Amino acid sequence: MNVAPPIRRFGQRLVPERSTEPAPGVDVRRTANRSPARNPAQILQRERHQPDYMILVVVVALSAIGILMVYSSSALRGYLAADDTFATVGPQIQWALLGVIAMVVMMRVDYRYLRLASVPFLAVSIILLALVFVDQFNVVVGGSARWLKLPGLPAIHPAEIAKLALVIYLAHWLAKRGTKVHGFWAGTVPFLVILAPICLLVFREPDLGTTTVIALTGFMMFFVAGANMLHLAVLGSGAFMAAIVLGLRGYQMERIRTWLDPWSDPLGSGFHTVQGLLALGAGGIAGRGLGQSMVSVPNAFNDFIFAEVGQEFGLVGAVIVIALFAGLAYSGARVALAAPDTFGALLAAGITGWLCIQAFINIAVVVTLVPITGITLPFLSAGGSSLIISFAAVGILLSISRETIEKGTWNDDATAHRRRGDRRAHLPGAGRRPVAARSAGRR
């Protein structure tokens, strides 16, 4: 009886059972003392290794800095308002603990199961975004209905959930679409149909900053998957012009004018920008010290927390924060390039791009590279929805990192269509050397 050859699948080893019948010409007496066939439960095993600890260290460091800065910037405010210096940082610590639990759970779950949940997850996120426009459910803050308060639940920010849902679904859809993403009717038009509703709902809250993060993340994933560059350029230009001509409201246009010259009204529309710049300047090289701020920064524990970092820890502290995000970008890109399949590569690229794009925009606002937008600095700014979702996303990234493959090892899922020769961005490709055989019990 012939034994079927072993089958190698991405991230797995399929070990065939040994035949119980002796092969022709084999002495049964010599084989009687050999070990029995493998347990059927040990036949199919997935090759996993330790997660990327650099990602874990970076996220924990950012979260620790964030909790420290939230406390420093909100303690006096909480004491004066409610005689409680932990009024803001206390809930932040609780959200961080819940986020760590979410990260550990997602790290232990096989990320491929997310493909099954991608469609319902996206549908639920769109429903939550639509409920924001129902008066009995929304919470209006600063003239914008961004928060949702459902019965029996704390207030949540649906746009944060939509970011993760969109990244997961786009990774699934783009991986399934394959080389068709390069076409106009098979790639570009369906991509717009997926991205446009979420961007439109978030934009109408209104929340221009979050809309920008979602749009840039979607376009980045579309580019990595092999989009037609001409289509991508036309889409990007068209979306930018449509937002300016048709969508921007009066106060958003005022923010753009203030960004061009914040000192024209330093006590009015330019107050946030000017105070952020003064705080960065007051910090100098080494900073004034923890809790020693001399410049009052609006939203110092939220949107402008980077200005507070610069004021208390100076240029050194600001560079450390930027370096940590750069380390996250590098590690995430490395995981994407070594992912065992196309879905994992796109998912890792999307999560990394989303977190780093949002961090860049937040920091760029503080240093006046872009107009003011109300988005948080991931892992640093106060906010439960943003913190938990960001931790969960990192957990997915760590799950992918547990199955990364070294360059040159075999990967059945990395087919020829993932090469630049077929006009696609370079995703992890198949090598020519098979993986060396390992014992069934080793991971």
C-alpha positions in Angstrom: 0.0 0.0 0.0 1.5 3.3 -1.0 1.6 6.2 1.5 0.5 9.6 0.3 3.2 12.3 0.4 2.9 14.9 3.2 0.9 18.0 2.4 2.3 21.4 3.3 -0.2 24.2 3.8 0.5 27.8 4.9 1.4 27.9 8.6 0.6 24.2 9.0 2.2 20.7 8.9 0.0 17.9 7.7 1.8 14.6 8.7 0.4 11.5 7.1 -0.5 8.5 9.2 1.8 5.5 8.7 0.4 2.5 7.0 -0.4 -0.5 9.3 0.3 -3.0 6.4 3.9 -4.0 5.7 5.4 -2.9 2.4 6.4 -5.6 0.0 9.7 -7.2 0.9 9.8 -5.8 4.5 10.5 -8.1 7.3 7.7 -7.9 9.8 9.9 -9.1 12.6 12.3 -6.2 12.2 9.6 -3.6 12.3 7.7 -5.1 15.2 9.7 -3.0 17.8 9.2 0.3 16.0 7.1 3.1 17.6 3.4 3.1 16.8 1.8 5.5 14.4 1.2 9.1 15.5 -1.9 10.0 17.4 -4.5 11.4 15.0 -4.8 14.5 17.2 -1.1 15.2 16.5 -1.5 15.0 12.7 -2.5 18.6 12.0 -0.5 21.3 13.8 0.1 24.9 13.2 3.7 26.3 13.3 3.8 29.1 15.9 6.5 30.9 17.7 6.8 33.7 20.1 5.2 37.1 19.2 7.2 40.1 18.2 8.2 41.5 21.6 9.3 44.8 20.2 5.6 45.6 19.4 4.6 44.6 22.9 7.4 46.7 24.5 6.5 49.7 22.4 2.8 49.6 23.2 3.3 49.1 26.9 5.8 52.0 27.0 3.4 54.3 25.1 0.5 53.3 27.4 2.7 54.0 30.5 3.7 57.4 29.3 0.1 58.1 28.4 -1.2 57.2 31.9 1.5 59.3 33.5 0.8 62.4 31.3 -3.0 62.0 31.7 -2.5 62.1 35.5 -0.1 65.1 35.3 -2.4 67.1 33.0 -5.7 66.4 34.8 -4.9 66.0 38.5 -5.3 69.7 39.3 -8.4 70.1 37.2 -10.0 67.1 38.9 -9.1 68.4 42.3 -10.7 71.8 41.7 -13.8 70.3 40.0 -14.5 67.3 42.2 -11.8 67.1 44.9 -10.5 64.0 43.1 -7.1 64.0 41.4 -7.8 60.6 39.9 -11.1 61.7 38.3 -9.6 61.3 34.8 -6.7 59.0 35.1 -8.6 56.5 37.3 -10.9 55.4 34.4 -8.0 55.5 32.0 -6.2 52.9 34.1 -9.3 50.7 34.1 -9.6 51.1 30.3 -5.9 50.2 29.9 -6.3 47.0 32.0 -9.3 46.0 29.9 -7.3 46.8 26.8 -4.4 44.6 27.9 -6.9 41.7 28.4 -8.3 42.3 24.9 -4.8 42.3 23.5 -3.9 39.1 25.2 -7.1 37.4 24.0 -6.7 38.5 20.4 -3.0 37.5 20.4 -4.0 33.9 21.4 -6.8 33.7 18.7 -5.9 32.6 15.2 -6.3 35.8 13.2 -7.8 33.8 10.2 -11.0 33.4 12.2 -11.5 37.2 11.7 -12.4 36.5 8.1 -15.6 34.8 9.2 -16.5 37.8 11.4 -15.4 40.5 8.9 -18.8 41.0 7.2 -21.0 41.1 10.4 -18.5 43.2 12.2 -18.5 45.8 9.4 -22.3 45.7 9.3 -22.6 46.3 13.1 -20.1 49.2 12.9 -22.1 50.9 10.1 -25.3 50.5 12.2 -23.6 52.0 15.2 -22.4 55.0 13.1 -25.9 55.5 11.8 -27.4 55.4 15.4 -25.2 58.4 16.2 -27.7 60.6 14.2 -30.6 59.4 16.4 -31.1 62.1 19.0 -32.1 59.7 21.8 -28.9 57.8 21.5 -26.2 60.3 20.6 -24.1 62.5 22.9 -23.2 65.9 21.5 -19.8 67.2 22.5 -18.5 70.5 21.2 -21.2 70.6 18.5 -20.3 67.2 17.1 -22.3 64.0 17.7 -19.5 61.5 17.9 -20.5 59.5 20.9 -23.2 56.9 21.3 -25.0 56.1 24.5 -27.0 52.9 24.4 -29.1 51.7 27.3 -27.1 49.8 29.9 -23.7 50.6 28.3 -21.1 53.3 28.7 -20.7 55.9 26.0 -18.7 54.6 23.1 -17.1 56.2 20.0 -18.5 54.2 17.0 -15.9 55.6 14.7 -13.1 53.8 16.6 -14.9 50.5 16.2 -15.4 51.3 12.5 -11.7 51.7 12.0 -10.9 48.2 13.1 -13.9 46.7 11.3 -13.0 48.4 8.0 -9.3 47.2 8.2 -10.4 43.6 8.8 -13.0 43.6 6.1 -10.7 45.3 3.5 -7.9 42.8 4.3 -10.4 39.9 3.7 -11.9 41.5 0.5 -8.6 42.5 -1.1 -7.0 39.1 -0.4 -10.0 37.4 -1.9 -10.1 39.7 -4.9 -6.5 39.0 -5.9 -5.2 40.6 -9.1 -8.7 42.0 -9.9 -8.1 45.0 -7.6 -6.0 46.5 -10.5 -9.1 46.8 -12.6 -11.5 49.7 -12.6 -14.9 47.9 -12.5 -13.6 44.9 -10.5 -11.3 46.7 -8.1 -11.7 50.5 -7.9 -15.5 50.8 -8.0 -16.2 48.1 -5.4 -13.5 49.6 -3.2 -15.3 52.9 -3.3 -18.6 51.2 -2.5 -17.0 49.7 0.7 -15.1 52.8 1.8 -17.5 55.6 1.0 -20.4 54.9 3.4 -18.2 54.8 6.4 -16.3 57.9 5.5 -19.6 59.7 4.7 -21.2 58.8 8.0 -18.1 59.9 10.1 -17.8 63.1 8.0 -21.4 64.1 8.7 -21.0 63.8 12.5 -18.9 65.9 11.7 -15.5 64.5 12.4 -13.0 65.5 9.7 -10.0 64.1 11.5 -11.3 60.6 11.9 -12.6 60.7 8.3 -9.1 61.5 7.2 -7.6 58.6 9.2 -10.1 56.1 7.8 -9.7 57.3 4.2 -5.9 57.3 4.3 -5.9 53.8 5.9 -8.2 52.5 3.2 -6.2 54.0 0.4 -3.0 52.7 1.9 -4.3 49.1 2.0 -5.7 49.5 -1.5 -2.2 50.6 -2.7 -0.5 47.7 -0.9 -2.9 45.2 -2.5 -2.0 46.4 -6.0 -4.3 49.2 -6.9 -4.0 51.0 -10.2 -1.9 54.1 -9.4 -3.8 56.3 -11.9 -7.2 55.3 -10.4 -5.7 55.9 -6.9 -4.4 59.4 -7.8 -7.8 60.4 -9.3 -9.7 59.1 -6.4 -7.5 60.8 -3.8 -7.7 64.1 -5.7 -11.4 63.9 -6.2 -12.1 63.1 -2.5 -9.9 66.0 -1.4 -11.7 68.5 -3.7 -15.1 67.2 -2.8 -14.4 67.6 0.9 -13.3 71.2 0.4 -16.0 72.3 -2.0 -19.0 70.4 -0.7 -18.5 69.2 2.8 -16.5 71.6 4.9 -18.5 73.6 7.4 -17.9 77.1 8.6 -15.9 76.3 11.7 -13.7 73.8 9.7 -12.9 76.5 7.2 -12.1 78.8 10.1 -9.6 76.2 11.4 -7.9 76.2 8.1 -7.5 79.9 8.1 -6.3 79.8 11.7 -3.8 77.2 10.8 -2.3 79.4 8.1 -1.9 82.3 10.6 -2.7 81.2 14.3 -1.2 84.4 15.7 -3.8 86.6 14.0 -6.2 85.7 16.8 -4.2 84.2 19.6 -6.9 84.5 22.2 -9.7 83.3 19.9 -9.7 80.8 17.1 -5.9 80.4 17.4 -5.8 79.8 21.1 -5.3 76.0 21.0 -2.6 76.2 18.4 -0.7 79.1 20.1 -0.9 77.4 23.5 0.4 74.2 22.1 3.4 75.9 20.5 4.1 77.9 23.7 4.1 74.6 25.7 6.5 73.0 23.3 8.8 76.0 23.5 8.6 76.2 27.3 9.8 72.6 27.6 13.2 73.3 26.0 15.6 70.4 25.7 15.0 68.5 28.9 11.6 69.8 29.9 10.3 71.5 33.1 9.7 68.3 35.0 6.6 66.2 35.7 3.8 68.3 37.0 5.7 71.5 36.5 3.8 72.9 33.5 3.7 76.7 33.2 1.6 76.9 30.1 -2.0 75.9 30.3 -2.9 73.8 27.2 -6.5 73.1 26.3 -7.4 69.4 26.1 -3.9 68.6 27.5 -4.9 65.1 28.5 -6.5 64.4 25.1 -6.0 65.9 21.7 -3.0 68.0 22.8 -1.3 65.6 25.1 1.9 65.6 22.9 2.3 69.3 23.7 2.2 68.4 27.4 4.8 65.7 26.8 7.0 68.4 25.2 6.5 70.8 28.0 7.2 68.5 30.9 9.9 66.2 29.2 11.2 68.6 26.6 12.6 67.7 23.2 14.0 64.5 24.7 10.5 63.2 25.7 9.0 64.3 22.4 11.6 62.4 20.4 11.2 59.3 22.6 7.4 59.3 21.8 8.1 59.7 18.1 10.8 57.0 18.2 8.3 54.6 19.8 5.8 55.1 17.0 8.6 54.7 14.5 9.5 51.4 16.1 5.8 50.4 15.9 5.8 51.2 12.2 9.0 49.3 11.6 7.9 46.2 13.5 4.4 46.2 11.9 5.9 46.5 8.4 8.2 43.6 9.2 5.3 41.5 10.3 3.4 42.3 7.2 6.3 41.3 4.9 6.8 38.0 6.8 3.1 37.1 7.2 2.2 33.6 6.2 -0.7 34.6 3.8 -2.0 37.5 1.9 -4.8 38.2 4.4 -2.4 38.4 7.3 -0.1 40.7 5.3 -2.8 43.1 4.5 -4.3 43.0 8.0 -0.9 43.7 9.5 -0.3 46.6 7.1 -3.7 48.0 7.7 -3.4 48.0 11.5 0.1 49.4 11.4 -0.9 52.1 8.9 -4.0 53.1 10.9 -2.2 53.6 14.2 0.8 55.4 12.7 -1.3 57.6 10.4 -3.4 58.7 13.4 -0.3 59.3 15.5 1.3 61.4 12.7 -1.8 63.5 12.3 -2.2 64.2 16.0 1.5 65.2 16.4 1.3 67.2 13.1 -1.6 69.2 14.6 0.4 70.2 17.7 3.4 71.4 15.6 1.0 73.1 13.1 1.9 71.0 10.1 -1.9 70.4 9.5 -5.0 72.2 10.7 -6.6 71.2 14.0 -8.5 68.0 14.0 -10.0 66.3 17.0 -8.3 62.9 17.0 -6.5 61.2 19.8 -2.9 60.1 20.1 -3.0 56.3 20.2 -2.2 54.8 23.6 -1.5 58.2 25.1 -4.7 60.3 25.0 -7.5 59.7 27.5 -10.4 57.8 26.1 -11.8 54.3 26.7 -13.0 53.4 23.2 -9.8 54.4 21.5 -7.6 52.7 24.0 -9.4 49.3 24.0 -9.8 49.1 20.2 -6.1 50.1 19.8 -5.0 47.3 22.2 -7.3 44.8 20.4 -5.8 45.8 17.1 -2.2 45.3 18.5 -3.3 41.9 19.8 -4.3 40.9 16.2 -0.9 42.2 15.0 0.8 40.0 17.6 -1.3 37.0 16.5 0.0 37.4 13.0 3.6 37.9 14.3 3.4 34.4 15.9 3.2 32.8 12.5 5.6 34.9 10.5 8.0 32.9 8.2 11.6 33.5 7.4 12.6 34.6 3.9 13.1 31.7 1.6 10.9 29.2 3.4 8.0 27.6 1.7 4.6 29.3 1.7 1.8 27.7 -0.5 -0.4 30.7 -0.1 2.2 33.1 -1.6 1.3 32.6 -5.2 2.7 34.2 -8.3 0.1 37.0 -8.4 1.8 38.6 -5.3 4.8 39.7 -7.3 5.5 43.1 -8.8 5.7 41.5 -12.2 1.9 41.3 -12.2 1.6 44.9 -11.2 0.9 44.3 -7.5 2.7 45.6 -4.5 5.2 43.2 -3.1 3.6 41.0 -0.4 5.3 38.0 1.2 6.2 35.6 -1.6 6.9 31.9 -1.8 10.5 30.8 -1.6 12.1 27.8 -3.2 13.4 25.9 -0.1 11.0 23.6 1.8 10.8 24.0 5.6 13.0 21.5 7.4 11.1 18.6 9.0 10.4 19.1 12.7 9.1 16.9 15.5 5.3 16.9 15.8 5.3 18.2 19.3 7.5 21.2 18.7 6.0 24.7 18.1 
